[in-house]
Amino acid sequence: MKITYAGRIEKICTDAKRTKKELGPVGAHVLSKRLDQLIEAANLEDLRFLPGNYHELTGDRWGELAVSLHGLIRLIFRPNHDPRPEKFDGGLNWSQVTAITIVEITDYHR
C-alpha cells in the first residue's frame, strides 16, 4: 500500500529516535509493526482481521480509520483516493483502498 503523511506525523513514524521519545519503547515497537503491515498490504481488506483492530471511525472522525498501538493510543489514517472508494450502500470499499494518508497518533477516547 502507498503511504503518505500529513504534517509532522511523518517524522514520528519514520525517525526511530523520535518515535521512542513520543511513544516509548513499547509504542515504538508496535507502531513499527503496524507500519510494516500497512506497507505490505495490497489494500485495506488485507488488514481487516490482523492484530490491531483496524476499524472505521464515526461521528466527527467519519472518513478516517484507526488501528490500535497500545492502551488507548491509535494510529489514525484516511484513504488517499479521490473519490473515496465506496460500496453500493455508501460504506468504504476496503478492497479498493490502496493508498492512505497517516493523519495522527492520538487517544481520541478523551
C-alpha positions, -999 to 999 in steps of 0.1 A, spaced: 0 0 0 12 35 -7 16 56 24 18 94 27 19 115 59 1 147 70 23 172 86 47 164 114 35 128 118 60 117 92 89 125 115 73 105 143 67 75 120 100 74 102 126 85 128 132 57 153 147 81 179 117 104 177 92 75 177 107 62 210 107 97 225 70 102 216 56 67 222 81 49 245 98 16 236 66 -5 235 46 21 215 76 25 190 78 -13 186 40 -17 179 40 14 156 68 -2 136 48 -35 133 16 -16 122 35 4 96 50 -28 82 15 -43 80 3 -13 61 33 -12 37 30 -50 29 -8 -49 24 -21 -47 -12 -52 -30 1 -71 -24 34 -91 -56 31 -58 -75 37 -56 -58 72 -92 -62 83 -86 -92 106 -50 -87 116 -40 -78 151 -45 -41 159 -83 -40 153 -83 -19 121 -116 -1 121 -136 28 106 -143 58 128 -177 76 131 -190 110 141 -166 139 137 -140 114 126 -161 99 98 -139 91 68 -109 81 90 -98 47 102 -77 37 132 -56 8 144 -45 2 180 -10 9 191 -10 4 228 -36 12 255 -60 37 240 -34 52 216 -44 48 180 -28 54 146 -53 74 126 -53 74 88 -76 80 58 -79 67 23 -59 87 -1 -83 84 -31 -104 109 -49 -132 100 -50 -133 78 -19 -139 41 -29 -174 32 -17 -196 2 -18 -232 4 -31 -245 10 4 -222 40 9 -197 22 32 -160 23 25 -148 -4 0 -118 -17 19 -106 -38 -11 -102 -8 -33 -82 13 -8 -46 10 -20 -32 43 -7 -36 61 27 -25 92 44 -15 89 81 -30 118 100 -21 114 136 -13 93 166 -37 100 195 -61 88 222 -94 100 207 -114 85 236 -108 115 258 
